[in-house]
């Protein structure tokens, strides 16, 4: 870890989405390693997307110990994961609160957490996790189907001729998706994304309401603002009868 920590600080910090994309297509990580990595990133971002946890006076939700075995195994040893955390506001620093050997920390540099920003990041991480997880499910299903077809082919090989065996081998190949199936799949994915966006928007609205309520109850300087329509002044509308009588 010590040999790679210095290089991590020199990683070019692109947008967070770019680092997530690089994690999804990374060829140096297995699918399970990607799933484990995204799950930890989701927990970290989800805590900071919660207005209550984000404004916690302790550092519980704002820092990660890189010496923690789970953090190192799932996030710390993957450069793109570390770069993503740095891109959303974390910095690598040393633990100054202990008298023992100083430990490296990933610590949120901003004292005030932008909850809305982390709620958007949570949606991005969740989407990336679903992409990797669905890929894993598809691979598992494909491998199961192949093993099943292989067993059927071997059990019937004694009763069929070589020509029929060739036909069974051809039938064991996965059929290609038609254009109609591809269009249906894209439509389902789009509908799923729209539902997620609507759900996230409801969460953001709910979080904003909670924050406003917290400010009203705890801020002694808070005063209710006057609506723009209520603040307008002027004469009321007068009719012809008001001006000139009956």
C-alpha beads as a LAMMPS data file, in Angstrom:
LAMMPS data file: protein, C-alpha beads

246 atoms
245 bonds

1 atom types
1 bond types

-500.0 500.0 xlo xhi
-500.0 500.0 ylo yhi
-500.0 500.0 zlo zhi

Masses

1 110.0

Atoms # bond

1 1 1 0.000 0.000 0.000
2 1 1 2.821 2.404 0.812
3 1 1 4.343 1.900 -2.648
4 1 1 1.115 2.885 -4.403
5 1 1 -0.187 5.661 -2.108
6 1 1 2.203 8.259 -3.504
7 1 1 1.169 7.509 -7.067
8 1 1 -2.529 7.727 -6.212
9 1 1 -2.196 11.398 -5.327
10 1 1 -0.831 12.036 -8.819
11 1 1 -3.787 10.454 -10.655
12 1 1 -5.372 12.849 -13.089
13 1 1 -8.779 13.538 -11.574
14 1 1 -11.293 13.421 -14.395
15 1 1 -15.008 13.677 -13.800
16 1 1 -16.364 11.049 -11.373
17 1 1 -18.413 9.463 -14.147
18 1 1 -15.284 8.757 -16.188
19 1 1 -13.699 6.852 -13.299
20 1 1 -16.893 4.810 -12.815
21 1 1 -16.925 3.979 -16.507
22 1 1 -13.284 2.901 -16.364
23 1 1 -14.106 0.636 -13.419
24 1 1 -16.964 -0.983 -15.332
25 1 1 -14.784 -1.803 -18.367
26 1 1 -11.596 -2.544 -16.408
27 1 1 -9.992 -5.789 -17.597
28 1 1 -7.688 -6.176 -14.585
29 1 1 -10.581 -6.833 -12.195
30 1 1 -12.920 -9.794 -12.053
31 1 1 -16.669 -9.181 -12.108
32 1 1 -16.915 -10.111 -8.422
33 1 1 -14.130 -7.650 -7.544
34 1 1 -16.030 -4.927 -9.412
35 1 1 -19.265 -5.770 -7.594
36 1 1 -17.534 -5.689 -4.184
37 1 1 -15.849 -2.382 -5.077
38 1 1 -19.082 -0.712 -6.229
39 1 1 -20.943 -1.929 -3.134
40 1 1 -18.424 -0.215 -0.833
41 1 1 -18.472 2.964 -2.940
42 1 1 -22.263 2.950 -2.792
43 1 1 -22.253 2.719 1.019
44 1 1 -19.775 5.617 1.285
45 1 1 -21.734 7.853 -1.086
46 1 1 -25.119 6.856 0.356
47 1 1 -24.060 7.974 3.842
48 1 1 -23.035 11.381 2.516
49 1 1 -26.270 11.658 0.499
50 1 1 -28.214 11.417 3.760
51 1 1 -28.694 14.950 5.206
52 1 1 -28.581 13.663 8.791
53 1 1 -25.415 11.578 8.412
54 1 1 -23.749 14.164 6.169
55 1 1 -24.045 16.809 8.899
56 1 1 -22.889 14.498 11.696
57 1 1 -20.309 16.324 13.815
58 1 1 -18.165 13.184 14.042
59 1 1 -15.928 12.009 11.206
60 1 1 -17.587 8.589 11.048
61 1 1 -19.042 9.074 7.592
62 1 1 -16.400 11.436 6.211
63 1 1 -13.246 9.337 6.298
64 1 1 -11.953 5.879 5.395
65 1 1 -8.961 4.128 6.929
66 1 1 -6.872 2.745 4.100
67 1 1 -5.340 0.265 6.552
68 1 1 -8.750 -1.330 7.036
69 1 1 -8.490 -4.762 5.333
70 1 1 -11.917 -4.522 3.717
71 1 1 -11.310 -0.993 2.414
72 1 1 -7.906 -1.999 1.055
73 1 1 -9.218 -5.183 -0.565
74 1 1 -12.263 -3.618 -2.242
75 1 1 -11.193 -0.016 -2.926
76 1 1 -7.673 0.867 -1.807
77 1 1 -5.823 -1.404 -4.232
78 1 1 -7.780 -0.254 -7.287
79 1 1 -6.501 2.993 -8.755
80 1 1 -9.733 4.003 -10.494
81 1 1 -11.761 3.507 -7.304
82 1 1 -9.348 5.726 -5.378
83 1 1 -9.423 8.284 -8.193
84 1 1 -13.235 8.317 -8.088
85 1 1 -13.274 9.043 -4.350
86 1 1 -10.769 11.846 -4.864
87 1 1 -12.883 13.242 -7.709
88 1 1 -15.952 13.542 -5.439
89 1 1 -14.043 15.393 -2.714
90 1 1 -11.854 12.985 -0.724
91 1 1 -8.163 13.610 -0.137
92 1 1 -5.411 11.325 1.130
93 1 1 -4.071 12.500 4.487
94 1 1 -2.473 11.204 7.676
95 1 1 -4.293 10.416 10.909
96 1 1 -3.170 13.063 13.426
97 1 1 -5.383 11.843 16.269
98 1 1 -3.322 8.811 17.277
99 1 1 0.052 8.575 18.971
100 1 1 0.831 5.330 17.185
101 1 1 2.300 5.057 13.730
102 1 1 0.417 7.447 11.495
103 1 1 -2.122 5.841 9.186
104 1 1 -3.257 6.984 5.770
105 1 1 -6.839 8.198 5.557
106 1 1 -9.217 9.138 2.807
107 1 1 -10.898 12.204 4.251
108 1 1 -13.582 14.505 2.883
109 1 1 -11.889 17.853 2.439
110 1 1 -15.009 20.057 2.578
111 1 1 -16.454 20.853 6.002
112 1 1 -19.922 21.387 4.502
113 1 1 -21.279 18.425 2.567
114 1 1 -23.114 19.105 -0.684
115 1 1 -25.922 16.590 -0.140
116 1 1 -27.502 17.149 -3.568
117 1 1 -24.181 16.405 -5.270
118 1 1 -23.762 13.141 -3.378
119 1 1 -27.355 12.157 -4.148
120 1 1 -26.498 12.483 -7.839
121 1 1 -23.302 10.483 -7.269
122 1 1 -25.337 7.794 -5.505
123 1 1 -27.504 7.390 -8.587
124 1 1 -24.394 7.051 -10.786
125 1 1 -22.777 4.428 -8.540
126 1 1 -26.048 2.488 -8.313
127 1 1 -26.355 2.449 -12.110
128 1 1 -22.753 1.245 -12.487
129 1 1 -23.324 -1.519 -9.918
130 1 1 -26.469 -2.663 -11.722
131 1 1 -24.583 -2.804 -15.023
132 1 1 -21.831 -5.001 -13.574
133 1 1 -24.274 -7.115 -11.571
134 1 1 -26.508 -7.740 -14.599
135 1 1 -23.442 -8.714 -16.618
136 1 1 -22.555 -11.232 -13.927
137 1 1 -26.089 -12.672 -13.967
138 1 1 -26.065 -12.987 -17.762
139 1 1 -22.713 -14.783 -17.721
140 1 1 -23.936 -17.211 -15.060
141 1 1 -27.110 -17.977 -17.032
142 1 1 -25.142 -18.446 -20.244
143 1 1 -22.662 -20.833 -18.618
144 1 1 -25.508 -22.832 -17.038
145 1 1 -27.288 -23.157 -20.377
146 1 1 -24.097 -24.260 -22.086
147 1 1 -23.436 -26.943 -19.460
148 1 1 -27.025 -28.169 -19.734
149 1 1 -26.874 -28.390 -23.524
150 1 1 -23.527 -30.129 -23.323
151 1 1 -24.937 -32.828 -21.027
152 1 1 -27.906 -33.383 -23.359
153 1 1 -25.602 -33.671 -26.335
154 1 1 -23.337 -36.226 -24.635
155 1 1 -26.244 -38.372 -23.404
156 1 1 -27.757 -38.637 -26.893
157 1 1 -24.522 -39.176 -28.790
158 1 1 -24.830 -42.969 -28.665
159 1 1 -28.178 -42.990 -30.511
160 1 1 -27.601 -40.400 -33.164
161 1 1 -25.346 -40.421 -36.166
162 1 1 -22.478 -38.016 -36.689
163 1 1 -24.727 -35.739 -38.746
164 1 1 -27.267 -35.438 -35.918
165 1 1 -24.437 -34.706 -33.485
166 1 1 -23.375 -31.821 -35.709
167 1 1 -26.931 -30.482 -35.612
168 1 1 -26.948 -30.695 -31.795
169 1 1 -23.701 -28.744 -31.629
170 1 1 -25.204 -26.068 -33.825
171 1 1 -28.299 -25.939 -31.633
172 1 1 -26.122 -25.471 -28.545
173 1 1 -24.970 -22.075 -29.773
174 1 1 -26.785 -19.110 -28.323
175 1 1 -29.225 -17.497 -30.775
176 1 1 -28.433 -13.932 -31.749
177 1 1 -30.824 -11.200 -30.670
178 1 1 -33.071 -9.802 -33.364
179 1 1 -33.420 -6.074 -33.936
180 1 1 -36.864 -6.202 -32.348
181 1 1 -35.462 -7.874 -29.216
182 1 1 -32.666 -5.304 -29.026
183 1 1 -35.181 -2.454 -29.326
184 1 1 -37.349 -3.987 -26.594
185 1 1 -34.310 -4.361 -24.328
186 1 1 -33.304 -0.732 -24.876
187 1 1 -36.875 0.412 -24.166
188 1 1 -36.993 -1.562 -20.915
189 1 1 -33.642 -0.118 -19.868
190 1 1 -34.840 3.420 -20.660
191 1 1 -38.039 2.930 -18.641
192 1 1 -35.991 1.586 -15.738
193 1 1 -33.670 4.607 -15.848
194 1 1 -36.650 7.000 -15.927
195 1 1 -38.166 5.298 -12.886
196 1 1 -34.846 5.587 -11.060
197 1 1 -34.594 9.290 -11.924
198 1 1 -38.141 9.915 -10.685
199 1 1 -37.421 8.020 -7.471
200 1 1 -34.190 9.961 -6.963
201 1 1 -36.010 13.262 -7.541
202 1 1 -38.552 12.337 -4.871
203 1 1 -35.715 11.517 -2.482
204 1 1 -34.031 14.862 -3.217
205 1 1 -37.287 16.726 -2.592
206 1 1 -37.823 14.849 0.663
207 1 1 -34.238 15.534 1.743
208 1 1 -34.639 19.256 0.958
209 1 1 -37.823 19.398 3.019
210 1 1 -36.013 17.766 5.950
211 1 1 -33.136 20.229 5.667
212 1 1 -35.533 23.198 5.549
213 1 1 -37.344 21.895 8.609
214 1 1 -34.051 21.409 10.430
215 1 1 -33.034 25.006 9.654
216 1 1 -36.398 26.399 10.814
217 1 1 -36.179 24.537 14.108
218 1 1 -32.515 25.144 14.890
219 1 1 -31.520 28.435 13.276
220 1 1 -32.375 31.345 15.627
221 1 1 -31.914 33.822 12.764
222 1 1 -34.386 32.168 10.468
223 1 1 -37.338 34.291 9.420
224 1 1 -40.172 33.378 7.089
225 1 1 -39.778 34.989 3.697
226 1 1 -42.608 36.834 2.011
227 1 1 -43.798 35.378 -1.247
228 1 1 -43.286 37.515 -4.338
229 1 1 -47.003 37.690 -5.063
230 1 1 -47.783 38.765 -1.513
231 1 1 -45.117 41.476 -1.603
232 1 1 -46.560 43.232 -4.630
233 1 1 -48.209 46.596 -3.947
234 1 1 -50.453 48.860 -5.968
235 1 1 -53.969 49.991 -6.516
236 1 1 -56.715 47.515 -7.064
237 1 1 -58.360 47.281 -10.452
238 1 1 -61.192 49.762 -10.931
239 1 1 -64.161 49.322 -13.197
240 1 1 -66.052 51.872 -15.318
241 1 1 -68.767 51.964 -12.640
242 1 1 -66.173 52.764 -9.940
243 1 1 -64.862 55.714 -11.963
244 1 1 -68.028 57.244 -13.339
245 1 1 -70.838 55.874 -11.227
246 1 1 -74.067 54.290 -12.335

Bonds

1 1 1 2
2 1 2 3
3 1 3 4
4 1 4 5
5 1 5 6
6 1 6 7
7 1 7 8
8 1 8 9
9 1 9 10
10 1 10 11
11 1 11 12
12 1 12 13
13 1 13 14
14 1 14 15
15 1 15 16
16 1 16 17
17 1 17 18
18 1 18 19
19 1 19 20
20 1 20 21
21 1 21 22
22 1 22 23
23 1 23 24
24 1 24 25
25 1 25 26
26 1 26 27
27 1 27 28
28 1 28 29
29 1 29 30
30 1 30 31
31 1 31 32
32 1 32 33
33 1 33 34
34 1 34 35
35 1 35 36
36 1 36 37
37 1 37 38
38 1 38 39
39 1 39 40
40 1 40 41
41 1 41 42
42 1 42 43
43 1 43 44
44 1 44 45
45 1 45 46
46 1 46 47
47 1 47 48
48 1 48 49
49 1 49 50
50 1 50 51
51 1 51 52
52 1 52 53
53 1 53 54
54 1 54 55
55 1 55 56
56 1 56 57
57 1 57 58
58 1 58 59
59 1 59 60
60 1 60 61
61 1 61 62
62 1 62 63
63 1 63 64
64 1 64 65
65 1 65 66
66 1 66 67
67 1 67 68
68 1 68 69
69 1 69 70
70 1 70 71
71 1 71 72
72 1 72 73
73 1 73 74
74 1 74 75
75 1 75 76
76 1 76 77
77 1 77 78
78 1 78 79
79 1 79 80
80 1 80 81
81 1 81 82
82 1 82 83
83 1 83 84
84 1 84 85
85 1 85 86
86 1 86 87
87 1 87 88
88 1 88 89
89 1 89 90
90 1 90 91
91 1 91 92
92 1 92 93
93 1 93 94
94 1 94 95
95 1 95 96
96 1 96 97
97 1 97 98
98 1 98 99
99 1 99 100
100 1 100 101
101 1 101 102
102 1 102 103
103 1 103 104
104 1 104 105
105 1 105 106
106 1 106 107
107 1 107 108
108 1 108 109
109 1 109 110
110 1 110 111
111 1 111 112
112 1 112 113
113 1 113 114
114 1 114 115
115 1 115 116
116 1 116 117
117 1 117 118
118 1 118 119
119 1 119 120
120 1 120 121
121 1 121 122
122 1 122 123
123 1 123 124
124 1 124 125
125 1 125 126
126 1 126 127
127 1 127 128
128 1 128 129
129 1 129 130
130 1 130 131
131 1 131 132
132 1 132 133
133 1 133 134
134 1 134 135
135 1 135 136
136 1 136 137
137 1 137 138
138 1 138 139
139 1 139 140
140 1 140 141
141 1 141 142
142 1 142 143
143 1 143 144
144 1 144 145
145 1 145 146
146 1 146 147
147 1 147 148
148 1 148 149
149 1 149 150
150 1 150 151
151 1 151 152
152 1 152 153
153 1 153 154
154 1 154 155
155 1 155 156
156 1 156 157
157 1 157 158
158 1 158 159
159 1 159 160
160 1 160 161
161 1 161 162
162 1 162 163
163 1 163 164
164 1 164 165
165 1 165 166
166 1 166 167
167 1 167 168
168 1 168 169
169 1 169 170
170 1 170 171
171 1 171 172
172 1 172 173
173 1 173 174
174 1 174 175
175 1 175 176
176 1 176 177
177 1 177 178
178 1 178 179
179 1 179 180
180 1 180 181
181 1 181 182
182 1 182 183
183 1 183 184
184 1 184 185
185 1 185 186
186 1 186 187
187 1 187 188
188 1 188 189
189 1 189 190
190 1 190 191
191 1 191 192
192 1 192 193
193 1 193 194
194 1 194 195
195 1 195 196
196 1 196 197
197 1 197 198
198 1 198 199
199 1 199 200
200 1 200 201
201 1 201 202
202 1 202 203
203 1 203 204
204 1 204 205
205 1 205 206
206 1 206 207
207 1 207 208
208 1 208 209
209 1 209 210
210 1 210 211
211 1 211 212
212 1 212 213
213 1 213 214
214 1 214 215
215 1 215 216
216 1 216 217
217 1 217 218
218 1 218 219
219 1 219 220
220 1 220 221
221 1 221 222
222 1 222 223
223 1 223 224
224 1 224 225
225 1 225 226
226 1 226 227
227 1 227 228
228 1 228 229
229 1 229 230
230 1 230 231
231 1 231 232
232 1 232 233
233 1 233 234
234 1 234 235
235 1 235 236
236 1 236 237
237 1 237 238
238 1 238 239
239 1 239 240
240 1 240 241
241 1 241 242
242 1 242 243
243 1 243 244
244 1 244 245
245 1 245 246
